[in-house]
Amino acid sequence: MPVLDMPTIQSAAKDREFPEFDLARLLSSVFEPVAGRKVCILIDLPDLSEARKMAFLTNPDRPVQQKAFECFYQGLQNGVMDELGMIGGDMFAYQETGGSNLDMPDRCVDMEGAELSLERDVYPNYDIILCISTFSATAPLTEFAKKYGFRGATLHGLNDVILNSGLAVDYREVSRDAEKLRRCMTGADWVEIDFTVEGGEELTVRLELDGQEAQKSHGLCHGDKPDIANLPAGEVYFVPTGAEGQFPMKYEDGTLGRLTVIGGCIVKAELIAGNQATIDTHNARLKDDPMTGVLGELGFGTQVLPVSGADIQDEKVLGTCHLATGRDDHLGGHITPDQFKRRQNATHDDILFAPHKTPNFDISQVRMGRNGETEILIEHFQPCEYLLRALES
């Protein structure tokens, strides 16, 4: 972990020197041991005909899948498997799900376009599965890993910044830092997050944690126990047992809303600035299927990384935090797809609070209650002394 005596985490990230991305180093550190293990790559495509003869390589709308080919498939074929003693290296495509952590279809194709089954032809026949996709597949792959006994990693939204920073780091170091922060937060009774919205409005949401053991996403899947790493990793997280209050949310179109939480669930959205139709659409979704508003995760970043423009990395930045709505069974929670009105609603959607993403509101403070004491964790998107002391220990 770099020294954090700079004004902001992002200034520290800009000055940090990252090693060059090395696929062999990444695989060996994340999946030790790897020798003799059979590996494959999964990608998602909106039209599976693009898999035939790798036609997706010429489509400018497939940057993630092209990175999967260039950096992972070709890397495996051009010496990495030999270097690590791995076998396989095949690539398959499945139908894009259209949402984060939705159930994956069983139908897939190889790069000649031949139709196959994930449950028959892929999951039982590979030891390590790398899923490099547009939409996250962590939740369904975690379930299949337990069923079929493989290990794997999900790397959705892959881009050059992620490759050259979040995937270039030493995951043993990432794991050590995540554990230090996990220990200083585990057993928390509650967390409160104060927001100051542009214009001066102040909002607070309180997450009840009931003294639960904090968990970490640290990137290591060692041994042969079935497991899925979500990469880039570097996060401490909880599954809330309840929540009350209000928090702001910036929608994809830039609309800013005020969300009211009662009994651990978002019950309504109100317009602060932007498009009322966006708020109306959200409220209609909450009314149609209230489970879409359940808060299933509270997470804190643990790494010093540059902003990538993809939440999968940006939520791992120290000083940020995030909530997530929807299914949380892959995190040890009890919200499963069958509890939603329609399984297509059973996404796991992160709501990231970070200065580059939410410049129209500030996290004025994040507090944690534990063992009768209150500790300040974050102020103005910067880690406070309590977290910095833990990292230096």
Number of C-alpha atoms within 10 A of each C-alpha: 13 12 11 16 9 10 9 14 22 20 14 18 20 13 10 16 11 16 12 12 18 16 18 19 16 17 21 16 19 22 22 14 15 23 15 13 18 19 23 23 25 22 25 27 19 14 12 22 17 18 24 15 12 17 12 20 17 11 12 9 10 16 19 21 25 22 20 24 20 13 14 21 18 14 17 25 14 11 12 21 23 13 11 18 13 18 20 18 20 18 22 23 30 25 17 18 20 14 17 20 23 23 19 17 14 14 16 25 21 19 18 13 17 12 15 17 14 21 16 11 13 21 21 15 18 22 24 28 25 21 27 27 27 23 20 26 26 26 24 16 25 22 17 20 21 14 13 16 18 25 27 26 27 25 28 27 21 25 18 14 17 24 19 16 23 29 26 19 23 16 24 14 14 23 19 15 21 25 23 19 23 22 15 17 27 18 18 22 20 21 23 19 22 20 23 19 21 13 9 9 10 17 19 19 21 22 25 22 24 15 15 17 16 20 20 23 25 25 26 23 20 16 12 16 12 20 23 29 21 23 25 29 27 29 27 25 22 26 26 23 17 19 22 18 19 22 22 27 20 21 16 8 9 15 17 25 23 19 23 20 23 16 14 20 23 24 18 22 24 17 18 19 13 15 15 15 11 20 22 15 12 19 20 14 16 19 14 11 16 18 24 26 22 24 28 28 24 20 24 27 26 32 28 26 26 22 23 18 14 14 18 23 28 26 29 28 27 23 28 25 26 18 21 20 22 27 29 23 18 18 19 11 15 13 21 17 20 11 16 18 14 10 13 14 20 26 24 26 19 20 20 22 25 23 17 11 15 18 12 15 23 20 25 18 20 24 17 20 19 19 9 8 9 14 18 17 22 24 18 20 22 19 22 17 13 15 21 16 12 16 19 11 7
